[in-house]
């Protein structure tokens, strides 16, 4: 059984249901309930949700994109793409986030736990602004997203200049 935090869950759900959709970014230290919140949201959304533990699968951009797309429950036409560079692999991942659809063709809910761990890709060629690219892609998508991070200062710096 997944515990809930009542009012906080409702605030996140109302952000996801808003028109236009907002992208909740949940910040907090270890043990603060970020992952539990995502599990609760995944259970609420059912087959239209996909929980990605970025920290556990972010090794290289190529392996990350392949692992996330291969494990996805959503049908996607670009699944068989072969990456030729780190930038190509990350662009492939962003295209997946933007265009994947649920089982009935509905928008998906992506739950990205420790999303700002993608910063580890900044040392790869062409990925200097990987977090900014991620935010731009999810903001432009019809899909829904919830991002979590334990890096509060990093998130504030990144989101300070981001559009509402």
C-alpha positions as CSV (number, residue, x, y, z in Angstrom):
1,X,0.0,0.0,0.0
2,X,1.4,3.4,-1.0
3,X,0.9,6.1,1.6
4,X,-0.4,9.5,0.5
5,X,0.1,13.1,1.7
6,X,-3.4,14.3,1.0
7,X,-3.3,17.9,0.1
8,X,0.1,17.7,-1.6
9,X,-1.1,14.9,-3.9
10,X,-4.1,16.9,-4.8
11,X,-1.9,19.9,-5.7
12,X,0.3,17.8,-8.0
13,X,-2.8,16.2,-9.6
14,X,-4.4,19.6,-10.1
15,X,-1.2,20.8,-11.8
16,X,-1.3,17.8,-14.2
17,X,-5.0,18.4,-14.9
18,X,-4.6,22.2,-15.6
19,X,-5.0,23.6,-19.0
20,X,-2.3,24.1,-20.2
21,X,-0.7,21.4,-18.1
22,X,1.9,22.4,-15.6
23,X,5.0,20.3,-14.8
24,X,5.3,19.7,-11.1
25,X,8.9,19.5,-9.8
26,X,9.0,17.9,-6.4
27,X,12.1,18.7,-4.3
28,X,13.2,17.2,-1.1
29,X,15.9,15.3,0.7
30,X,16.3,11.5,1.0
31,X,13.3,10.0,2.8
32,X,11.0,13.0,2.1
33,X,8.5,10.9,0.1
34,X,9.3,11.9,-3.5
35,X,9.5,8.3,-4.8
36,X,6.4,7.3,-2.8
37,X,4.5,10.2,-4.3
38,X,5.5,9.0,-7.8
39,X,4.4,5.4,-7.0
40,X,1.0,6.8,-5.8
41,X,0.6,8.9,-9.0
42,X,1.6,5.8,-11.1
43,X,-1.1,3.7,-9.3
44,X,-3.6,6.5,-9.8
45,X,-2.9,6.9,-13.6
46,X,-2.7,3.1,-14.3
47,X,-1.5,2.0,-17.7
48,X,-1.0,5.6,-18.9
49,X,1.9,6.2,-16.5
50,X,5.6,5.3,-16.8
51,X,7.9,5.6,-13.8
52,X,11.6,6.1,-14.8
53,X,14.2,6.0,-12.1
54,X,16.7,8.2,-13.9
55,X,19.4,7.7,-11.2
56,X,19.4,3.9,-11.6
57,X,19.6,3.8,-15.4
58,X,21.7,6.9,-16.4
59,X,25.0,5.4,-17.4
60,X,25.6,6.8,-20.8
61,X,23.2,8.6,-23.0
62,X,23.0,5.7,-25.5
63,X,22.4,3.1,-22.8
64,X,19.9,5.3,-21.0
65,X,17.8,6.1,-24.0
66,X,17.8,2.4,-25.0
67,X,16.9,1.2,-21.5
68,X,14.1,3.7,-21.0
69,X,12.5,3.2,-24.5
70,X,12.8,-0.6,-24.4
71,X,11.2,-0.9,-21.0
72,X,8.4,1.5,-21.9
73,X,4.8,0.2,-21.8
74,X,3.9,2.6,-24.6
75,X,3.9,1.8,-28.3
76,X,6.3,4.1,-30.2
77,X,7.3,4.2,-33.8
78,X,10.9,5.2,-33.2
79,X,11.7,2.3,-30.9
80,X,14.2,0.5,-33.2
81,X,16.4,3.6,-33.7
82,X,20.2,3.1,-33.5
83,X,22.1,5.9,-31.9
84,X,25.3,7.1,-33.5
85,X,26.3,9.6,-30.9
86,X,25.5,10.7,-27.3
87,X,23.6,13.7,-28.7
88,X,21.7,11.5,-31.1
89,X,20.7,9.1,-28.3
90,X,19.5,11.9,-26.1
91,X,17.5,13.5,-28.9
92,X,16.0,10.1,-29.5
93,X,15.0,10.0,-25.8
94,X,13.5,13.5,-26.0
95,X,11.5,12.5,-29.1
96,X,10.2,9.5,-27.2
97,X,9.1,11.7,-24.3
98,X,7.4,14.1,-26.7
99,X,5.5,11.7,-29.0
100,X,4.8,8.5,-27.0
101,X,1.1,7.7,-26.4
102,X,-0.8,5.5,-24.0
103,X,-2.6,2.3,-25.0
104,X,-5.7,4.1,-26.2
105,X,-3.8,6.9,-27.9
106,X,-4.1,9.2,-24.9
107,X,-1.2,11.4,-23.6
108,X,1.1,9.6,-21.3
109,X,2.2,10.5,-17.7
110,X,6.0,10.3,-17.3
111,X,7.2,10.2,-13.7
112,X,10.9,11.0,-13.8
113,X,12.4,10.2,-10.4
114,X,15.7,12.0,-9.8
115,X,15.4,13.7,-13.2
116,X,18.2,16.1,-12.6
117,X,20.7,13.2,-12.5
118,X,20.7,13.6,-16.3
119,X,23.2,16.3,-15.5
120,X,25.9,13.6,-15.5
121,X,25.5,13.6,-19.3
122,X,26.9,17.1,-19.6
123,X,30.4,15.8,-20.1
124,X,29.4,14.0,-23.3
125,X,29.8,15.7,-26.6
126,X,26.9,17.9,-27.6
127,X,25.1,17.6,-24.2
128,X,26.4,20.7,-22.4
129,X,22.8,21.9,-21.7
130,X,21.2,18.6,-21.2
131,X,18.9,19.7,-18.4
132,X,17.7,22.8,-20.3
133,X,17.1,20.6,-23.3
134,X,15.0,18.3,-21.1
135,X,12.9,21.1,-19.8
136,X,12.3,22.6,-23.2
137,X,11.2,19.2,-24.6
138,X,8.8,18.3,-21.8
139,X,7.3,21.9,-21.8
140,X,6.6,21.5,-25.5
141,X,5.1,18.0,-25.3
142,X,1.4,17.1,-25.1
143,X,2.3,14.4,-22.5
144,X,2.3,15.0,-18.8
145,X,5.4,15.0,-16.5
146,X,6.3,15.0,-12.9
147,X,10.0,15.5,-12.0
148,X,11.6,14.9,-8.7
149,X,15.0,15.7,-7.3
150,X,17.0,15.9,-4.1
151,X,19.1,18.7,-5.5
152,X,17.2,21.7,-4.4
153,X,19.7,24.4,-5.3
154,X,20.4,22.9,-8.7
155,X,16.6,22.8,-9.4
156,X,16.2,26.4,-8.3
157,X,19.0,27.6,-10.6
158,X,17.7,25.6,-13.5
159,X,14.0,26.6,-13.0
160,X,14.8,30.3,-12.2
161,X,14.9,31.2,-15.9
162,X,12.5,28.5,-17.2
163,X,9.0,29.5,-18.5
164,X,6.1,29.2,-16.1
